[in-house]
């Protein structure tokens, strides 16, 4: 399923099955669904009271990059947004996790630096970051049940002492109430130990295979390669079998419409390793599309779309696997 889950905690929450185009150029993060629930036990269903979601809500004042356990999960090249990011797709299990944010200079910065007042101007004009545990409730007007204690959920934001190219902060967060425990990429090889040329050759080959499938209209084959990805993500966001199946058909239509005959060559990329070298991705290195997936389409009607995936190499297996 093509899904980018945001929560607008100060207004009604919208959980959309797909990511709508904001303009002719958009970053679309892809979670693909398989036509049948072929995993051993099907898609597990948890009672509503167990469906806990962990959210980071931000009132942004600068561009930023957001990392969970050393994995880039969200970024913005602009500032002034009030937005929320669901962490569940990258939370494999309960326990302690590390949240990090990299504050970046404003686009209007005259010297290209991040200034202390960009982070905290005064008590009313400043960055705010909240780590929130909630239970989704589509019946409620806000989209979640039970009140949120924002004072308790606030993470302390510290401004840099002087002007700097960027500024980072880390927090240790505790996750205790997930009802699932996912394999994810925990059994992945440490790709940072590989020969760099060999690693690049294999990863680019895998991405080119995905590109060929999309370009040639072999959408079902593309989805088949993402079975682990879609199954685990479906669990983490508490999809029902009905939603799971419905998303599959929506994705077939979307991928067919935007990708067939419109995939760009994979020739502009940087290799990014995440989570201690277990995850790897090919990303656009700079410019307007920095951090977008190198797996991109460009349609005369729909513009550019980046089909973002992160892959890993299970220990003892020959092939890479798309996992998020």
Phi, psi and omega in degrees: 000135177277108190215134172227104191270119175239150175239124174264095193286349180255011176206185182300138179275140178236122176251100189265143179285346178210164183264113183287151178290126175275333179200189179290344177236113182222152175265120179248119179266129193254134169231110186263146183250141179274152186294330178228151182279085190267356177296156191311312185251015183072189181275114183294145179244130181252145176303149183307321182291346179262354185276077183270134176242142177250131191232142165250119176253137185226137164256104191270147176237350179216167167300160184200168168231133181247127182239140171238120182051046177066028176239123177291116183245345179197153177201159175217137177268354178240180183225175176088026181255147167249112187210164179227149181234130178277128184272341189311317182301340179250004175262107183278333185198168175291159178135194180272138180226163181246125176253131180225141174234139175249111177280133183244158181299148174297150178296334181273002182300125184287333181249006178074013182248159173268128184254151180308321181288347174290333181268311179225105176275311174202186185295340181259339182239096183196166172294142171227136178226132181233135173253117193233137170253128180211170176240122180296142178216094184296343179283327180289145182299329180275345179090003178212158182257157178070144181290156179252129177271092185293328179296317179289327184279347185292135172263137184291125179258131181240129178279153177293150181289335179219176176290135186219162177296325174199170183217133182243147172225145177234147174225142170272124181243150182250127178242117188238345193238022173291135179273000183237164175219112188255147177292314179052226182254020184296333180263021182281150175292153173279097186288346178292344180271352181287159167297130188298320181292318179296318180298313180299318181299314183289319182291316179297322178299318179296314179297320180294327176295315177298317180300316180298319179299315180292316183296323183270001177081018178270065189292320180296320178295322177299315181294323179301326180287350182249022184301312180298318181302308185291323182295311181292321179292322177301321177295315187294332180255011173062043175295146169273160176303326180294314178295318180304312180291318181299320181296326178303310184291325176295322181290323176303313181295317183293313180295321179296318183292320189261336191255324188297117181078005186231016180279136179278153176294151179268086184224006178226096187203162168230145179274125179244125176258139181229162177050057176066023177094003181278332178250148180216148179210152170260121184234154173294130190282332186200181177079198184302327185255022179306135182080349176294156176295143174289349175274092189234148171245156178219105184252137182299333180266319188259354179077197183275142173224135176258122184263089193282128172221155168238138186237166177211170181241103178301139179300132178086357179251156186271331189252152171288158180228133172284124188238338174209000000 
